[in-house]
Amino acid sequence: MEEKLDLIFAKYDYDKDGELDEEEMNSFISDFFSDADVSMQYFKFEVQDMIQGMDKSGDFLINREELKEFLRRSMGMQQQMA
């Protein structure tokens, strides 16, 4: 999991501050759900909701621990659906 986080932050943390802001999260989530057939307007609302759901500190920035928890939940859901 740590290696995946390293890759994600290396690719999407454009300003290298150790947190993903809304623009960086939009890029990450867009790639993460690239197979989904979702309109961009709907997608932007979903991204904001997802960020709020992940953001435990309330600063609208996603740190490594918050992203790790999101990935764990996402992987768990994928396993349940398989």
ZAVO-573005 format. One record per residue: residue number from 1; residue in one letter; x, y, z of N, C-alpha, C, CB in turn. Coordinates in steps of 0.2 Angstrom, whole numbers, plus 5000, padded with zeros to 4 digits. Glycine has a CB too. Example, Ala and Ser with C-alpha at 12.3 -4.5 7.8 and 13.67 -1.06 7.14 Angstrom:
<pts>
1:a:5066:4972:5039:5062:4978:5039:5066:4984:5039:5057:4978:5045
2:s:5064:4989:5035:5068:4995:5036:5064:5000:5039:5070:4997:5029
</pts>
This chain:
<pts>
1:m:5004:4994:5000:5000:5000:5000:5004:5006:5000:4995:5000:5006
2:e:5010:5006:5004:5014:5012:5004:5017:5014:4997:5020:5011:5009
3:e:5019:5009:4993:5022:5010:4987:5017:5013:4982:5024:5003:4984
4:k:5010:5011:4983:5005:5014:4979:5004:5021:4981:4998:5010:4980
5:l:5004:5023:4987:5004:5030:4989:5009:5034:4987:5003:5030:4997
6:d:5015:5031:4987:5021:5034:4984:5020:5036:4977:5028:5030:4985
7:l:5018:5031:4973:5017:5033:4966:5011:5038:4965:5015:5026:4962
8:i:5006:5037:4969:5000:5042:4968:5003:5049:4969:4995:5040:4972
9:f:5006:5050:4975:5009:5057:4977:5014:5059:4972:5011:5057:4984
10:a:5018:5055:4970:5023:5057:4965:5020:5060:4958:5028:5051:4963
11:k:5014:5057:4956:5011:5059:4950:5006:5065:4951:5007:5053:4948
12:y:5003:5065:4957:4997:5070:4957:4998:5075:4962:4991:5066:4959
13:d:5003:5075:4966:5005:5080:4971:5009:5085:4967:5008:5078:4978
14:y:5006:5089:4963:5010:5094:4959:5015:5098:4962:5005:5098:4954
15:d:5012:5101:4968:5017:5106:4971:5021:5103:4977:5012:5111:4975
16:k:5021:5096:4977:5025:5092:4982:5024:5095:4989:5032:5093:4979
17:d:5018:5096:4991:5018:5098:4998:5015:5093:5003:5013:5104:4998
18:g:5015:5087:5000:5013:5081:5004:5005:5080:5005:5016:5082:5011
19:e:5001:5084:5002:4994:5084:5002:4991:5085:4995:4991:5089:5007
20:l:4985:5082:4994:4982:5083:4987:4976:5088:4988:4979:5076:4985
21:d:4977:5094:4984:4971:5099:4985:4966:5097:4980:4974:5106:4983
22:e:4961:5101:4979:4955:5099:4975:4957:5098:4967:4950:5105:4975
23:e:4961:5102:4965:4964:5101:4958:4967:5094:4957:4968:5107:4955
24:e:4972:5093:4962:4976:5087:4962:4971:5081:4962:4981:5087:4967
25:m:4966:5081:4967:4962:5076:4968:4957:5075:4962:4957:5077:4974
26:n:4955:5080:4959:4951:5079:4952:4955:5075:4947:4950:5086:4949
27:s:4962:5076:4947:4966:5073:4942:4966:5065:4944:4973:5076:4941
28:f:4968:5064:4951:4968:5057:4953:4962:5053:4952:4970:5057:4960
29:i:4956:5056:4955:4950:5053:4954:4948:5052:4947:4944:5057:4958
30:s:4949:5057:4943:4947:5056:4936:4951:5050:4933:4949:5062:4932
31:d:4957:5049:4934:4961:5043:4932:4959:5037:4935:4968:5044:4933
32:f:4957:5037:4942:4955:5031:4946:4949:5028:4943:4955:5033:4953
33:f:4944:5033:4941:4938:5031:4939:4937:5032:4931:4932:5034:4942
34:s:4942:5031:4928:4943:5032:4920:4938:5028:4916:4950:5032:4918
35:d:4936:5022:4919:4931:5018:4915:4924:5020:4916:4933:5011:4917
36:a:4923:5024:4921:4916:5026:4923:4913:5030:4917:4915:5029:4930
37:d:4907:5029:4916:4904:5033:4911:4900:5039:4915:4899:5029:4906
38:v:4903:5044:4916:4900:5049:4920:4901:5056:4917:4903:5049:4928
39:s:4896:5060:4917:4896:5067:4914:4901:5071:4918:4890:5071:4913
40:m:4905:5076:4916:4910:5080:4919:4906:5084:4925:4914:5084:4914
41:q:4900:5087:4923:4897:5091:4928:4895:5087:4934:4891:5094:4925
42:y:4893:5081:4933:4891:5076:4939:4897:5074:4942:4887:5070:4936
43:f:4902:5073:4938:4909:5071:4941:4912:5076:4946:4914:5069:4935
44:k:4911:5082:4944:4914:5087:4949:4911:5087:4956:4914:5094:4945
45:f:4904:5086:4956:4900:5086:4962:4902:5080:4966:4893:5086:4961
46:e:4903:5074:4962:4905:5068:4966:4912:5069:4969:4905:5062:4961
47:v:4917:5072:4965:4924:5073:4968:4923:5077:4974:4928:5077:4962
48:q:4920:5083:4974:4919:5087:4980:4916:5083:4986:4915:5093:4979
49:d:4911:5079:4985:4908:5074:4990:4914:5069:4992:4902:5071:4987
50:m:4917:5066:4988:4922:5061:4990:4928:5065:4994:4925:5058:4983
51:i:4930:5071:4992:4935:5074:4996:4933:5075:5003:4937:5081:4992
52:q:4926:5078:5003:4924:5079:5010:4923:5073:5014:4917:5083:5009
53:g:4921:5067:5011:4921:5061:5014:4928:5058:5017:4918:5056:5010
54:m:4933:5060:5013:4940:5057:5014:4943:5062:5019:4944:5057:5008
55:d:4941:5068:5019:4945:5074:5023:4943:5074:5030:4944:5080:5020
56:k:4947:5070:5034:4945:5069:5041:4947:5076:5045:4949:5063:5044
57:s:4952:5079:5043:4955:5085:5046:4951:5092:5045:4962:5087:5045
58:g:4947:5091:5039:4942:5097:5038:4946:5103:5034:4939:5100:5044
59:d:4952:5102:5032:4955:5107:5028:4955:5107:5021:4963:5107:5030
60:f:4951:5102:5018:4949:5101:5011:4956:5099:5007:4946:5107:5008
61:l:4960:5096:5011:4967:5093:5008:4967:5086:5010:4973:5097:5010
62:i:4969:5082:5006:4970:5075:5007:4977:5073:5008:4966:5071:5001
63:n:4978:5070:5014:4985:5068:5016:4986:5061:5015:4987:5070:5023
64:r:4992:5058:5016:4993:5051:5015:4988:5046:5018:5000:5049:5016
65:e:4987:5048:5025:4983:5043:5029:4976:5044:5026:4983:5045:5036
66:e:4973:5049:5025:4966:5050:5022:4966:5046:5016:4964:5057:5021
67:l:4971:5047:5011:4970:5043:5005:4971:5036:5006:4976:5046:5000
68:k:4975:5034:5010:4976:5027:5012:4970:5024:5014:4982:5026:5017
69:e:4966:5027:5018:4959:5024:5021:4954:5024:5015:4957:5029:5026
70:f:4954:5029:5011:4950:5029:5005:4952:5023:5000:4951:5035:5001
71:l:4958:5022:4999:4960:5016:4995:4958:5009:4998:4968:5016:4993
72:r:4959:5009:5005:4957:5002:5008:4950:5001:5007:4959:5003:5016
73:r:4946:5006:5008:4939:5005:5008:4937:5004:5000:4935:5012:5010
74:s:4940:5007:4996:4939:5006:4989:4940:4999:4987:4942:5011:4984
75:m:4946:4996:4989:4948:4989:4987:4944:4984:4991:4956:4988:4990
76:g:4942:4986:4997:4937:4981:5000:4930:4981:4997:4936:4984:5007
77:m:4928:4986:4994:4922:4986:4990:4922:4982:4984:4919:4993:4989
78:q:4928:4983:4980:4929:4979:4974:4929:4972:4976:4936:4982:4971
79:q:4933:4970:4981:4933:4963:4983:4926:4960:4984:4938:4962:4989
80:q:4922:4964:4988:4915:4962:4989:4911:4961:4983:4912:4966:4994
81:m:4912:4965:4978:4908:4965:4972:4910:4959:4967:4908:4972:4968
82:a:4916:4957:4968:4919:4952:4964:4916:4945:4965:4927:4951:4964
</pts>
